Amino acid sequence: MEVYIDILILENFIVNLFLMILTMKILKYKVKDILLICSGFIGALYTIVLLFPNLNILTSFPCRIIVLYIMIKISYRKQGIINTIKAMSIFLLLTFTLSGLCFLFSINQNQYFIGQSFEISKYSIKYLILGGMIIYMFFNRLIEYIKNKLMINNFKFNIQFKVSDKVYDIKSFLDTGNELREPISNLPCILIEKDFISTIDFNGNDTYYIPYSAIGYGGNLKGIKVESIKIKGERFYSEVDAIICPCNEKLSRENDFNALLSRGVI
């Protein structure tokens, strides 16, 4: 029987990726796509050992568990042996269920007599199963993308303000977990990517220093007071006084917004 290694790897990669996505979905754990792809690819490469009789030791049960452990640890970063065993058990349960369904479909396409060996000579439904997995993964990612976009759009606002006769118009996002305020004036703070406010001087006499703290680090932010900042949403409009602070980091990888509003602004 001829076996094409590239097709073997591709088919097993699709199956492993599908099972990893389902496992993370059941665990309600968000993971980067690249980590899922790496896990699926490692599982696909492992199937090559089945083609070499001299590598039978690598097909033993302990080796399979080790490969599964590596796949899970790449995608599932929660600490603790209990969490890892739970993720591995879910993956195995999904694998056994899928294997049973595939075997059921193979029986329908191949004759089987009790007492005789069973040989799968026809299995055209395999491509329908793989196609279904690809469609599921595609629409699963598409739905997540749309949901994230809708969520972002619900909290997106345009802010407009004037400093030294120059008008700034910037896309912003309401961070509901951000309660940053200037302690003396109690004014809310707006973080803006520094490239969008590079012409503003934050080293003058009217500069405020706002202490902040996050998990593992803290410090002071520089900011200036700006009056009558216009905040425009789809069904919202307000004018507030606030402290604007430059931010060195990119706030949105997809450039959906360039400023973060604290909860006190709205």
C-alpha positions in Angstrom: 0.0 0.0 0.0 1.3 3.4 -0.9 1.3 6.1 1.7 1.9 9.8 1.0 3.6 11.3 4.0 2.5 14.8 3.2 -1.1 13.8 3.0 -0.8 11.7 6.1 0.7 14.6 8.0 -1.9 17.1 6.7 -4.9 14.8 7.5 -3.6 14.1 11.0 -2.8 17.8 11.5 -6.5 18.7 10.7 -7.8 16.1 13.1 -5.4 17.1 15.9 -6.1 20.8 15.5 -9.9 20.1 15.5 -9.6 18.0 18.7 -7.4 20.6 20.4 -9.9 23.4 19.6 -12.8 21.3 21.0 -10.7 20.5 24.1 -10.0 24.2 24.8 -13.6 25.1 24.2 -14.8 22.5 26.7 -12.2 23.8 29.2 -13.4 27.4 28.4 -9.7 28.4 28.0 -8.7 31.0 25.5 -5.5 30.2 23.6 -3.5 31.8 20.8 -4.1 30.2 17.4 -0.3 29.7 16.9 -0.1 27.5 20.0 -3.0 25.3 18.8 -1.3 25.0 15.4 2.0 23.9 17.0 0.2 21.3 19.1 -1.6 19.9 16.1 1.6 19.8 14.1 3.5 17.9 16.7 0.7 15.3 16.9 0.7 15.0 13.1 4.5 14.5 13.0 4.2 11.8 15.6 2.1 9.7 13.2 5.2 9.2 11.0 6.7 6.7 13.5 3.9 4.3 12.5 5.5 3.9 9.1 8.8 2.6 10.4 8.8 -0.8 12.1 12.2 -0.1 13.7 10.5 2.7 15.7 7.9 0.5 17.4 9.1 1.5 20.8 7.9 5.1 20.0 4.3 3.8 19.4 4.1 2.3 23.0 1.4 3.7 25.3 3.9 5.7 27.5 5.3 7.4 24.5 1.9 8.3 23.2 1.0 9.8 26.6 4.2 11.8 26.6 3.4 13.2 23.1 -0.1 14.1 24.3 1.3 15.7 27.4 3.6 17.9 25.2 0.7 18.9 23.0 -1.5 19.9 25.9 1.3 21.8 27.7 2.0 23.9 24.6 -1.6 25.1 24.4 -2.9 24.8 28.0 -0.8 27.0 30.3 -2.6 26.4 33.5 -0.4 25.2 36.3 -1.0 22.0 38.3 -1.0 18.4 37.5 -4.7 18.1 38.0 -5.5 20.7 35.3 -3.1 18.9 32.9 -4.7 15.5 33.6 -8.1 17.0 33.1 -7.2 18.5 29.7 -5.5 15.2 28.6 -8.6 13.2 29.7 -10.9 15.4 27.7 -8.7 15.2 24.6 -8.6 11.4 24.9 -12.4 11.2 25.4 -12.9 13.3 22.3 -10.4 11.1 20.4 -12.2 7.9 21.4 -15.6 9.3 20.4 -14.3 10.5 17.0 -12.6 7.1 16.4 -15.8 5.3 17.2 -17.8 7.4 14.8 -15.2 7.0 12.1 -15.2 3.2 12.6 -19.0 3.2 12.4 -18.9 5.0 9.1 -16.2 2.6 7.8 -18.5 -0.5 8.6 -21.2 1.0 6.5 -18.8 1.2 3.5 -17.0 -2.1 3.9 -18.4 -5.7 4.3 -17.8 -7.3 7.7 -18.4 -10.9 8.7 -18.0 -12.2 12.2 -15.0 -14.4 12.6 -13.1 -12.8 9.7 -10.6 -10.0 9.7 -11.9 -6.5 8.9 -10.2 -4.6 6.2 -11.0 -1.0 5.2 -10.7 -0.8 1.5 -13.2 2.0 0.9 -13.5 5.1 3.0 -14.6 8.0 0.9 -16.6 9.6 3.8 -13.2 10.4 5.3 -13.0 13.5 3.2 -16.5 14.6 4.2 -15.4 14.3 7.9 -12.2 16.3 7.2 -14.2 18.9 5.3 -16.6 19.1 8.2 -13.8 19.7 10.6 -12.3 22.4 8.4 -15.7 24.1 8.1 -16.2 24.0 11.9 -12.8 25.5 12.6 -13.3 28.2 10.0 -16.7 29.3 11.3 -15.6 28.9 14.9 -12.8 31.4 14.3 -15.0 33.7 12.2 -17.7 33.8 14.9 -15.1 34.6 17.6 -13.7 37.4 15.4 -17.2 38.9 14.8 -18.0 38.7 18.5 -14.8 40.5 19.4 -15.4 43.2 16.8 -19.0 43.7 18.0 -17.8 43.9 21.6 -15.1 46.5 20.7 -17.6 48.5 18.6 -20.0 48.7 21.6 -17.2 50.4 23.7 -15.6 52.5 21.0 -15.8 56.3 21.2 -14.3 59.2 19.3 -12.6 61.8 21.5 -11.9 65.3 20.4 -10.0 67.9 22.3 -7.9 71.0 21.7 -4.4 71.8 23.0 -2.5 74.9 22.0 -4.9 75.7 19.2 -4.5 72.2 17.7 -7.5 69.9 17.5 -7.0 66.2 18.1 -9.5 63.6 17.0 -8.7 60.0 18.3 -10.4 56.7 18.4 -10.7 55.4 21.9 -12.0 52.3 23.8 -13.7 52.3 27.2 -11.8 50.1 29.6 -14.4 49.2 32.2 -11.7 47.8 34.5 -9.7 51.0 34.4 -10.3 53.4 37.3 -7.2 55.5 37.0 -7.6 59.1 38.4 -5.4 61.9 39.3 -5.4 61.9 43.1 -5.5 65.6 43.8 -8.1 66.8 41.3 -9.8 63.4 41.2 -10.1 63.8 37.4 -10.2 60.6 35.3 -7.3 59.8 33.1 -7.2 59.0 29.3 -4.2 57.0 28.0 -3.3 57.9 24.4 -0.6 56.4 22.2 2.3 58.9 22.3 2.6 59.1 18.5 -0.8 60.7 18.3 0.0 63.5 20.8 3.7 63.9 20.1 3.4 67.7 19.7 2.1 68.1 23.3 4.7 69.1 25.9 4.3 66.9 29.0 7.3 68.5 30.9 5.8 71.9 31.7 4.8 73.4 35.0 1.2 72.2 34.6 2.2 68.6 34.4 0.5 66.1 36.7 2.1 62.9 38.0 -0.4 60.1 38.3 0.6 57.0 40.4 -0.5 53.7 39.0 -0.1 50.1 39.9 -0.6 46.8 38.1 0.3 43.2 38.7 4.0 43.0 39.2 4.9 46.7 38.5 3.9 50.3 39.1 5.1 53.9 38.6 4.0 57.4 37.7 2.4 58.6 34.5 2.8 62.1 33.2 -0.3 64.0 32.1 -1.9 67.4 31.5 -5.4 68.6 32.2 -7.6 69.1 29.2 -11.0 70.8 29.5 -14.1 70.1 27.5 -13.0 66.8 25.9 -15.8 65.8 23.5 -16.7 62.1 23.7 -18.9 60.8 20.9 -20.4 57.4 20.6 -23.1 55.9 18.4 -25.8 57.0 20.9 -23.7 59.0 23.3 -22.3 62.4 23.6 -20.6 64.1 26.5 -18.0 66.8 27.4 -15.7 66.2 30.3 -12.5 67.5 31.9 -9.8 64.9 32.1 -6.1 64.2 32.3 -4.5 62.9 29.1 -1.4 60.8 29.5 1.0 59.5 26.8 1.3 55.7 26.4 4.4 54.1 25.0 2.7 50.8 24.1 0.4 50.0 21.1 -3.1 49.7 22.5 -4.6 47.7 19.7 -2.7 45.3 17.4 -5.3 45.8 14.7 -5.4 49.6 15.2 -9.0 49.6 16.2 -8.4 52.3 18.8 -5.5 54.5 20.0 -6.7 55.6 23.4 -8.1 54.1 26.5 -10.9 55.7 28.5 -11.1 55.1 32.2 -14.5 54.2 33.6 -14.9 57.7 35.2 -14.9 59.4 31.9 -18.2 58.0 30.7 
